[in-house]
Amino acid sequence: MDATAALAKRLAEPRPLVMGVLNVTPDSFSDGGRFFDPARARAHAEAMCAQGADIIDIGGESTRPGSQGVDLATERERVLPLIEALMPLGCPLSLDTSKPELMVEAARAGVAMINDVNALRAEGATEAVAGLDTRVCLMHMQGEPRTMQVNPHYDDVIGEIGDFLAQRLAACQRAGIASERLIVDPGFGFGKNLQHNVELLARLDELGARLGQPLLVGMSRKRMIGALIGDAAVDQRVHGSTAAAVIACMKGARIIRAHDVQATREALAVAGAVCAADRESRDMESRHE
């Protein structure tokens, strides 16, 4: 079974999936520089697979607030050899990139998902992905990484995020990308302050119901978690991150992007069982009406 088929099979399961984060950058907010060495990156990917990661998300360009972009050659050099090295693990791989050329190259190397914080808005991106068979995740971001946290503003945070993602879904479908390939990410922390992020999590089910596509969420170790638990340091945000993951799961998220795979997998196993029991109970009630 190839990676794309393996991911499709996992997405068909009722449980939420865990996407392990593997940043091969010198400047990502949580683990920048830790896995820049290819041997350490591979070892970390192997460890996340052993802990139960359903997908490994590889990033070669930091998108933390204030970050600067890198050119295609640099990003390619960071990620393509790693993709090739990790393919034998058998765990579906995702590539976190906004560059159309690299999307195509990564798909040819075997990745099962393209995870684009820019929602395929780069010139030629929708056309490039239309020619692939990977899943693709479209993320909402107000502004760009370098400036996105400079006074973000919304009149209606759920409505505006929903409008943007609905427009991007429509653009992808016009380009020939089948709806079953599309996943959406509301972009926690990308052009959003703490109040925006909390409201977004509280109303995540509304967004999911409106868009009708699988939801991917990434709150792991982010500033919003640190703020909610008392300005905790990045590596002290595990419990807050797993709590947010459980809430997201109970609000309908299908994929949770996480740095701490084992803790997240265990928390979601409990939350997923409760959600499944609730769905079964509701189904039985509806059949008896």
GIGI-V262594 format. One record per pair of residues at least 12 apart in sequence whose C-alpha atoms are under 8 Angstrom apart, sorted by sequence separation. I is the first residue (numbers start at 1). J is the second residue. D is the distance in whole Angstrom. If there is no record, write none. Layout:
# GIGI-V262594
i j d
I J D
I J D
This chain:
# GIGI-V262594
i j d
23 35 7
24 36 5
188 200 8
222 234 7
225 237 7
228 240 8
22 35 7
23 36 8
24 37 8
169 182 8
221 234 6
61 75 6
221 235 7
226 240 8
60 75 5
225 240 6
60 76 8
95 111 7
221 237 5
225 241 6
24 41 7
93 110 8
94 111 6
97 114 7
98 115 8
220 237 8
221 238 7
60 78 6
93 111 5
94 112 6
95 113 6
96 114 6
97 115 6
98 116 5
119 137 7
120 138 7
220 238 8
22 41 7
60 79 6
92 111 7
93 112 6
94 113 4
95 114 5
96 115 5
97 116 5
98 117 7
119 138 4
165 184 7
221 240 8
245 264 7
249 268 7
59 79 7
92 112 6
93 113 7
94 114 6
95 115 6
96 116 6
97 117 7
98 118 6
114 134 7
116 136 7
118 138 7
119 139 5
221 241 6
58 79 7
94 115 7
96 117 8
98 119 8
113 134 5
114 135 6
115 136 6
116 137 6
117 138 7
118 139 6
119 140 7
140 161 6
165 186 8
220 241 5
242 263 7
246 267 7
250 271 7
22 44 8
98 120 7
100 122 7
112 134 5
113 135 5
114 136 5
115 137 5
116 138 6
117 139 5
118 140 7
219 241 7
220 242 8
238 260 7
242 264 5
245 267 8
246 268 6
249 271 7
250 272 8
22 45 7
83 106 8
87 110 7
99 122 7
100 123 8
111 134 7
112 135 6
113 136 5
114 137 6
115 138 7
116 139 6
117 140 7
118 141 7
245 268 7
249 272 7
98 122 7
100 124 6
104 128 7
113 137 7
115 139 8
117 141 7
140 164 7
243 267 8
80 105 8
84 109 6
100 125 5
103 128 7
104 129 7
107 132 7
140 165 7
161 186 7
219 244 7
220 245 8
238 263 8
242 267 7
246 271 6
250 275 6
76 102 7
80 106 7
83 109 7
84 110 8
99 125 7
103 129 7
139 165 7
219 245 7
72 99 7
83 110 8
98 125 8
101 128 8
107 134 7
138 165 7
197 224 7
20 48 6
83 111 7
100 128 6
104 132 7
80 109 8
100 129 8
184 213 7
186 215 8
188 217 7
72 102 7
138 168 7
183 213 6
184 214 6
185 215 6
186 216 8
187 217 7
188 218 6
189 219 8
194 224 6
138 169 8
182 213 7
183 214 5
184 215 5
185 216 5
186 217 7
187 218 7
188 219 6
193 224 8
217 248 7
182 214 8
183 215 6
184 216 6
185 217 6
20 53 6
28 61 8
29 62 8
180 213 8
183 216 7
185 218 8
189 222 7
194 227 8
18 52 8
19 53 6
20 54 8
22 56 7
23 57 8
24 58 7
25 59 7
28 62 5
179 213 8
189 223 8
18 53 5
19 54 6
20 55 6
21 56 6
22 57 6
23 58 6
24 59 6
25 60 5
27 62 6
28 63 7
29 64 6
56 91 7
58 93 7
189 224 7
17 53 8
18 54 5
19 55 5
20 56 5
21 57 5
22 58 5
23 59 5
24 60 5
25 61 6
28 64 6
55 91 6
56 92 7
57 93 6
58 94 6
59 95 6
60 96 7
61 97 7
217 253 7
17 54 6
18 55 7
19 56 6
20 57 6
21 58 7
22 59 6
23 60 6
24 61 8
25 62 6
54 91 7
55 92 5
56 93 5
57 94 4
58 95 5
59 96 5
60 97 8
215 252 7
216 253 6
220 257 7
17 55 8
19 57 6
21 59 8
53 91 8
54 92 7
55 93 6
56 94 6
57 95 6
58 96 6
59 97 7
215 253 5
216 254 6
217 255 6
218 256 6
219 257 7
220 258 5
221 259 8
23 62 8
55 94 7
57 96 6
152 191 5
153 192 8
157 196 7
214 253 7
215 254 5
216 255 5
217 256 5
218 257 5
219 258 8
220 259 6
27 67 8
42 82 7
49 89 8
152 192 6
214 254 6
215 255 6
216 256 6
217 257 6
218 258 7
220 260 8
41 82 8
45 86 8
149 190 7
150 191 8
152 193 7
214 255 8
216 257 7
49 91 7
130 172 8
148 190 6
149 191 5
151 193 8
157 199 8
158 200 6
42 85 7
46 89 7
148 191 4
149 192 7
157 200 7
10 54 8
38 82 7
42 86 7
138 182 7
148 192 8
149 193 7
204 248 7
208 252 7
126 171 8
130 175 6
136 181 6
137 182 6
138 183 6
139 184 6
140 185 6
141 186 8
145 190 7
158 203 7
162 207 6
166 211 6
208 253 8
126 172 6
130 176 6
135 181 5
136 182 5
137 183 4
138 184 5
139 185 4
140 186 5
141 187 6
165 211 8
201 247 8
205 251 5
7 54 8
130 177 5
134 181 7
135 182 6
136 183 6
137 184 5
138 185 6
139 186 6
140 187 5
144 191 8
201 248 7
204 251 6
205 252 6
7 55 8
120 168 8
127 175 6
129 177 7
133 181 8
135 183 7
137 185 7
139 187 6
142 190 6
143 191 6
162 210 7
203 251 8
204 252 7
119 168 7
126 175 6
141 190 5
142 191 5
158 207 7
162 211 7
202 251 8
204 253 8
140 190 7
141 191 6
142 192 7
201 251 8
126 177 8
25 78 8
24 78 7
24 79 7
57 115 8
117 187 8
68 145 8
67 145 6
68 146 6
66 145 6
67 146 5
137 216 8
65 145 5
66 146 4
64 145 6
65 146 6
66 147 6
63 145 6
64 146 8
65 147 7
66 148 8
65 148 7
65 149 6
7 92 6
6 92 7
3 90 7
3 91 7
4 92 7
3 92 5
3 93 7
7 112 7
3 110 7
4 111 7
3 111 7
4 112 4
3 112 5
4 113 8
65 190 8
4 133 7
4 134 6
4 135 8
30 221 7
30 234 6
30 235 8
53 261 6
52 261 7
53 262 8
51 261 6
52 262 7
51 262 5
53 265 8
48 261 6
52 265 7
48 262 8
51 265 8
16 249 7
19 255 7
21 257 7
16 253 7
17 254 6
18 255 6
19 256 6
20 257 6
21 258 6
22 259 8
16 254 5
17 255 5
18 256 5
19 257 4
20 258 5
21 259 5
15 254 8
16 255 6
17 256 6
18 257 6
19 258 6
20 259 6
16 256 7
18 258 7
20 260 8
20 261 6
19 261 8
11 254 8
18 261 7
18 264 7
18 265 6
16 268 7
15 269 8
16 272 7
15 272 6
15 273 8
15 276 8
14 276 8
